[in-house]
Structure formats: C-alpha cells, structure tokens
Amino acid sequence: MIINTSCSVGHHHQTSKKHADPVCENSVDVNAALLYSNNDEMYYFNSEECLQVFKKNPEKFSMALGGRPGLFRGK
C-alpha cells in the first residue's frame, strides 16, 4: 500500500508501509512481502526461508503470546 503524505513545504512524496519480519527482524515493505496468516494475525516475511522457519514453530513468534505487529520477538 502506497501512502501519499505531504511535507510542511507543500511537496508530496510516497512512503511504503513497513512491518517487521518476525523471524529475521528485518523491516519488510508490505508491497514486496510474503504474507502468512496465523490465528487471525497477518505476518509479513522478506524471504521464503523466514516464512518456513515461522511455519515450523509459529508459537515462538506469535503475536497472540503478547507480541504486537511490528514488534520484534527475537530468534
């Protein structure tokens, strides 16, 4: 999703919404991310490898266990 924002000087620029990959902790642009839903929560991944690590042990990275979207849970 592209969000148009305006600067204080009246110029417009585009910014991309980003989330944290719960496995590698890298910032992920939602337009380029691999998406995966688990327990009604959406997760964003920057690689197939991170997605597969998450799928093997989703509880380790689950937002339902006290995490929040964009908050790094650690490895």
Buried (B, 14 or more C-beta within 10 A) or exposed (E): EEEEEEEEEEEEEEEEBBBBBBBBEEEBEBEEBBEBEBEEBEBBBBBEEBBEBBEEEBEBBBBEEEBEEBEEBEE
